[in-house]
Amino acid sequence: MPNSTVEHRLELSNPVIVIVGPTASGKTDVAQEIARRVNGEVISADSMQIYKGMDIGTGKLPDSERLVPHWGFDIREPGEAYSASLFQEYARSCFADIEVRGKRSVLAGGTGFYVRAAIDDYDFASGEQVGNPVREKWAAFLTEHGSQALWDVLDERDAESAAIIHPNNSKRVLRALEMLELDGVSYASQHEGLATLGQAVPALFFGLSVNPELLKKRINARVDGMFEAGLVDEVRALCDQGFTEALTAREAIGYKEVVEALEGRCSMEEASEAIKLATRRYAKRQRSWWRHDERVHWVAADDSDVARIADEIQQML
């Protein structure tokens, strides 16, 4: 359960600069420009960019375009288990190391929960850890009986949590059962507590705001660009390495759709349209995640003028 624990706090000479916003809002370029100006380094808070070989489909900044050191890329093989708890440890070790070297941390956030885990005073329950027998047990139950049956178990044991989790969201249902069995903690209670957590790491939050219709056009163009850059070949190569199951996970937007096309279940054109739709929906969830966080200073980013946006943010530091 979330709680305030002084020993989790990290003292820094300068607050972490956090750049958040929806996909295709320009976070990557703005974060790098800010880091360049403040003698900083960028930490990516993206749950998909941590995976090796998943580059084009995740919008990972290519090596040739990195003007400052970047962290949070390529730290796991596709399919390897990872969690917000592990990212919390990783990000805070990056903050500390960057501080020791006399530089400043810039956290670029695509995955809202990863950003919150890195910055906020969140004490993860043991169910967040990777490789526990409870998770394996319920994962096996899911495979044998299906998502509805798994949700029914949660509904019987913790109706309050079941009420806020869709039966098809098996990952979250598994998480709720882990918390209940391992720690006696209700997912619903923890979820409510997230909104009231203090910060364990000093940070300043800046959000990039883009008109929804303009963002839709950017997302569509971005997906088209991914195909032109070789997304299909990237997915095919990862499948050849044995990572098909990882690529078809619910979170792997841009990969699962191409896998379906490669397997003949849809055309590549249909896969492209499906990626655009899924990405737009994901961007909407990202906006919703930060909309009510009063810490975020919103900066208009309709014009994609990185220098101008960085100027505005720099004036508020």
C-alpha positions, 0 to 999 in steps of 0.5 A: 500500500502507498505510504510515506517513508522518509528512507525512500527519499532521494536528495538532489541538488537540482530537481529532476526535470520531467517531460510528459505528454501523449505519444507524438507530442514531441517529448523526446526532442524537447527532453533532449534539448532541455538536457543539452541546455542544462548539462543533463542526461535523459532517462526514458520512462517508457515500458516498451523502449526498455526492450532490445531490438524494439526500436522503430515501433517504440519511437526509440531515439536512434544512436546517431541522433542522441546529442546527450547520454540516454538511459532506459533503452535496451535494458531487457530482451523482449519477453523478459519480465519487467515492472514499475517496481524495477523501473523505480530502482533503475531510475533512482539509481540513474538520478543518483549517478547523474547527480554524482557526475555533476549533471542534471536528470531529465525524465521523459515520460511515455508510461505514466505509472513509470514516471510516478514510480520513479518520482513519487513516494510509492512503496511497492508491495511484493506482488510487483516483483518479478518471478513470484509463485503467486503470479505463476499460479494465477497466470496458469489459472488464466491460461486454463480457464480464461480471463472471465474466470480469473476476474470472477475469482477476484470479484468473489474475493475483492469485489471493490477491486473487481468493480474498477478492473475490466474482466479483459484486463487480465494483467491488472486482475493478476496484479490485484490477486497478487496483492491480495494474496501476498500482502493482504492489500486491496488493489482498489485501496492502493489505486485510490491512494496513488493520487495522494502520494508525496514525492520521494524525488524532487522534480518539476513537471512539464506537459506538452499539450497538442490539439487532439485533431493535430495530434491525430494527424501526427500519430498517423504520420508517425505510423506511416513513417515507421513502416517506411523506416522498416517496421515490418523487417524489425518485427520479422527479425524479432519473430525469427529470434523467437520473440513472437509471444512478447510482440503480441502482448497487449501493450506492444502497440505496433508489433502485435498488429504487424505480427497478425499481418505477417501471419496472414490474419489481416493485410499490412494496410489493415495492420497500419490502420489498427496501429494508428487507432490503438496509438490514438487511444493510448495517447488519450489515456496518456492525456487523461493520466496527467490531466488532473495532476496539479504539478504539471505545467502545461506548454502548448506544443502545436507548432512542434517548435522544439527551441520555443518549447524548451525556452518556455520550460527553461524560464520556469526552471 
